[in-house]
């Protein structure tokens, strides 16, 4: 998978990370790991850094209480900005 300014990561692969609630208990498919490793290399990150970032993001997004609070804050910001 080539990554440039016109490309986005395949949503199917992102969903695998976002849908993870217990990172220790899942196995990420080899195909996904290979794609992420290729992107990691293209971004010139340290080995495994992109996968680590995606896992941390998945953990955050899987926290339903945190996401509910974040969405509530976002809604307030939208409401406040609509008045100006």
C-alpha positions as CSV (number, residue, x, y, z in Angstrom):
1,X,0.0,0.0,0.0
2,X,1.6,3.3,-1.1
3,X,0.9,6.3,1.2
4,X,0.9,9.8,-0.3
5,X,-1.1,12.9,0.2
6,X,-4.0,11.5,-1.9
7,X,-4.2,8.1,-0.1
8,X,-6.0,7.1,3.1
9,X,-5.6,3.9,5.1
10,X,-8.1,1.2,4.3
11,X,-11.1,1.6,6.7
12,X,-11.3,-2.2,7.0
13,X,-7.9,-2.2,8.5
14,X,-8.5,0.7,10.8
15,X,-11.7,-0.9,12.0
16,X,-9.7,-3.9,13.2
17,X,-7.8,-1.6,15.5
18,X,-10.7,0.5,16.6
19,X,-12.8,-2.5,17.4
20,X,-10.3,-3.9,19.9
21,X,-11.1,-3.7,23.6
22,X,-8.5,-6.1,25.0
23,X,-5.3,-5.8,23.0
24,X,-3.6,-8.6,24.8
25,X,-6.3,-11.1,23.8
26,X,-6.4,-10.5,20.0
27,X,-4.3,-11.5,17.1
28,X,-3.9,-8.9,14.4
29,X,-4.0,-10.6,10.9
30,X,-0.6,-10.9,9.3
31,X,-1.8,-9.1,6.2
32,X,-2.7,-6.0,8.3
33,X,0.6,-6.1,10.2
34,X,2.5,-6.3,6.9
35,X,0.5,-3.3,5.5
36,X,1.1,-1.3,8.7
37,X,4.8,-2.2,8.6
38,X,5.0,-1.0,5.0
39,X,3.4,2.3,6.0
40,X,5.7,2.6,9.0
41,X,8.7,2.2,6.7
42,X,7.3,4.8,4.3
43,X,6.8,7.2,7.1
44,X,10.4,6.6,8.3
45,X,9.2,5.7,11.8
46,X,11.1,3.4,14.2
47,X,10.3,-0.3,13.7
48,X,6.8,-1.1,15.2
49,X,6.1,2.6,16.0
50,X,3.0,2.9,13.8
51,X,1.5,-0.3,15.1
52,X,2.1,0.8,18.6
53,X,0.4,4.2,17.9
54,X,-2.6,2.4,16.3
55,X,-2.9,0.0,19.3
56,X,-2.9,3.0,21.8
57,X,-5.5,4.8,19.7
58,X,-7.7,1.7,19.6
59,X,-7.5,1.4,23.4
60,X,-8.6,5.1,23.7
61,X,-11.4,4.7,21.2
62,X,-12.6,1.5,22.8
63,X,-13.1,3.4,26.1
64,X,-16.9,4.1,25.8
65,X,-17.0,6.4,28.9
66,X,-14.2,8.5,27.6
67,X,-15.6,8.7,24.1
68,X,-19.1,9.7,25.5
69,X,-17.4,12.5,27.4
70,X,-15.4,13.6,24.4
71,X,-18.5,13.6,22.2
72,X,-20.4,15.7,24.8
73,X,-17.6,18.2,24.8
74,X,-17.5,18.3,21.0
75,X,-21.3,18.9,20.9
76,X,-20.9,21.8,23.3
77,X,-18.2,23.3,21.2
78,X,-20.4,23.0,18.1
79,X,-23.3,24.6,19.9
80,X,-21.1,27.5,21.1
81,X,-19.5,28.1,17.7
82,X,-22.9,28.0,16.0
83,X,-23.9,31.1,18.0
84,X,-21.0,33.2,16.7
